Amino acid sequence: MRSAVEQLAAKHREAYDGPSADATERQHARGKLTVRERLDVLFDEGTFVELEPLRRHRASGLGLEDRKPYTDGVVVGWGEVHGRTVFVYAHDFRIFGGALGEAHAQKIHKIMDMALAAGAPLVSLNDGAGARIQEGVTALAGYGGIFQRNTRASGVIPQISVMLGPCAGGAAYSPALTDFVFMVRETSQMFITGPDVVQAVTGEKVSQNGLGGADVHAEVSGVAHFAYDDERTCLEEVRYLLSLLPQNNMEMPPVEPTGDPADRRCEELLDLVPVNGNQPYDMREVVAAIADDGEYLELQERWANSVICALTRLNGSVVGIVANQPQSLAGVLDIHSSEKAARFVQLCDAFNIPLVTMLDVPGFLPGVDQEHGGIIRHGAKLLYAYCNATVPRIQLILRKAYGGAYIVMDSRSVGADLSFAWPTNEIAVMGAEGAVSVIFRREIAGSTDPVTTRDLLIQEYREELMHPYYAAERGLVDDVIDPAETRRILIRSLAVLRSKHAELPRRKHGNQPV
């Protein structure tokens, strides 16, 4: 028995160490950690449990029969992050370039099934070269199994994709099906067709990073939610994100004790937001002012900048923030910002995270490009997401809330539980200048002093239809509040709504806009 145990230990060491010291050096030379080093950063010390470390492929031909390394290029198992169970699969680029074959895929399928059955988050550490060409169609079938499980787990357990190397072709669709995508600059790329194919077909010459690097997907495509300069920082941020999420859709997000008083007044808000609706400010400062200790995690920070989507805590409880950003396009809703906010609303609703929507929106972005690009259906995505959400929802109107954008941004009429407004709010079909130009076009044109007449009519319109208490008088806003009291009022309101129970009509699923 002792001899057998020694032989077993030697096999486990071989599986743990990987193919060779040279392969490890090459991995480090690329600026990347090995798979084991990544797992050490992700999990609490000493908690990772590996499954099937001695698994080998059964393929033959094209030289595969002579290369049968343990793990088959992927490490799977579970461990703890901040004391809570998290499942993982992680490619080992040192073995077959992390390429997926039959045995490799079966290991991933098994751990995905276990994560769903256990009701715990799944993290994938992606560093693979796609399908293993030598195994042909069986490798492609392996990806199909992953996609099916991604879809089945969607909205049931949090799924996080961490891109730590190349991800090309059909393999890129698995991260796109998950809830969050992390990328590392210079070392990770995602694309359907590589630079060589692009150049051959279109004549466009582009590098791998220029085609599908972290900055491209964080700023241009919106595929990546987060981008970092190094792997350790990236994995630490994954740990932080997990601390804000529930284990599954049947649980609430974890509550963390805070020393930030629930009744703290936010006096800085009285000076932060200008009364002049045309003057910009940084909505992130408003979010920081009301959040516990000023901390929040913004998703897709560099894409669709006219809207902010963030996770934060209020009195220790996790809250999702959707807010217009007046510093970018005056905070308008356009194709990309509507899509960004819609997916975030769906995420929060799926995982029992209450929503606070902060409005300072002049409307939807006008233009031929927007109309031809489908702003109607993209704006409808956000409307659908809010109307479909059953979590506690609070609307907060800071300044402008005009037209359809006011309705879409979680107004009382589409199901917000509570609506509050600051005394600088302006809720209307459109701005006073535009409204007067439409309603009184003939009067202004026929006046002996059109400029003065227009100014008087604008003032009259504002006083009658856009004063800060107009909506409150009609029950469309629950109260007009002191901005400095915003944090206290939100916390008390969310506490009351914590036991909210709402059910949607029985159906297989809705047919949401795409």
C-alpha positions, 0 to 999 in steps of 0.5 A: 500500500505504501508503494501504491500511495507513493506512485499515486503521489508521483502522478498527482505531482506530475498533474500539478506541475504540468508538462515541463519547466520550459513550458512554465517559463514560456508562459511567464515570458508571455506575461501570464501566470500558470493555471495553478498560480491563477487558482491560488489568487482566485481562491481562499488559501488551501480551499481548492479541491480538484476533480479529475486531475488524472484524466487523459484523452483517448484520441489517436492519430496525428501524434496524439497517441504519443502525447497524453498529459494528465488534466488534458489541458484543463483544471476543474474543481471548486474552492472558497472565495470569501468563505463561499463555494465557487466552481471553476474551470481553468485552461492550461495553455502549456498543454495543447495550447489549452485547446479543447478536445473530447476529454477536456470538454467532458471535464468542463461539462461535469463541473458546470453541471455540478455548479448548477446542481449545487447552486454556486457561481461558476468562474471560467479562466479562459486561456485556450486556442479553441477546438483541438483540430486533431480531434475534429468534430468531437471537439466542436461538439464539446463546445456545443455542450458548454453553450447549452449549459451556459444557457441553462445556467443563465439567471440561475447562478452567476457566471463569470468569464475571465479572459487570460489568453486567446479566445477565437472562433466559436469558443468566444460565444461561451463568454458572451453567454455569461454574466460578466467578462473580464479581460487583461490588456496585451495578453487576452483577445477575443474574436470570431475570425483572426487577423489573417482571415480578416486580411484575406477576406477584406484586405484590412490589416490589423493586429490581434489586440487591435482586432479583439484586445481588452481595450477594444472590447471594453471601449468599442464593442462592449463585450468586456465588462472589465479590463485590467493591466495584469492578471493578479489585479484582474483576479482580485477584482473577480473576488470583489465582484463575487462578494457582491453577488448571491450564490444563486437566484434563490438567495439574496446577495450577502450583507456586509456590516458597515460603519457608514451611518444609515442616516448620514446626510450628504451635504455635498450633493447640495453643491455638486449638482448644478441647478442649470439643467444645461450644465454638466456634472459627474454622476459618479460623484453622486453615486459615491456620495450616497454609497457605503464608504463611497465604494461602488463597482462600475460595469462597462465603464468605458462603453456607452458612457452616457449611462452608468451601471454599478453595483454598490452597497447601501447600509451593507445591502447590495444595490444596482445603480442605473444612472444617466451621465450628464458628462457624456452626451448630456446623459441621453439614451442611445442605442448602446446605452439602452442595451447596456442598461437593459442587460444590467437591469436583467442581471439585477432582477435575476439575482435579487438585487434591488434597483435604484434608477437616477435620472437626469435625461434629456431624451433619446439621442436624435439622428438618422444613424440612431433611427436606422440603427434601431433605436426603437428596438434597442430602447424597447430592450430597456423598457422591457427589462424594467417592466419585467423586473420584480425586484424592489425598484426606486426612481430618483429624479435629479434634474431633467426627465423628458419624454419617452426617456423619463418613462423608460427609466423606470417611471411609476407608470412602468412599475417603479415601487417608489419615485422621489425627486429633488427640488431641481427636477423637471419632468415634461414631454420635452424641454420648455424651449422645444415645447414652446416652439411647437405649441406657439409657432404661429404666435411667435412668428406673428409677434412684433417681438418674436424673441421677447414673446418666445421668452415669455412663453417659455417662462409661462410653460415652465411655471405651469407644467415644469415646476418641481412639484407638478408631478408630485401634485399628481401622484407621479412622484411620491415626494420631493426630497432634500438632496442631502437626505437621499442616502437615508431615504433610499436606505429606509425605502429599500428596507421596507421593500425588502419583503416585496413579492411579485409574480409575472404571468405564467409563460414559457418566456417572453418575446423580448426585443432583440 
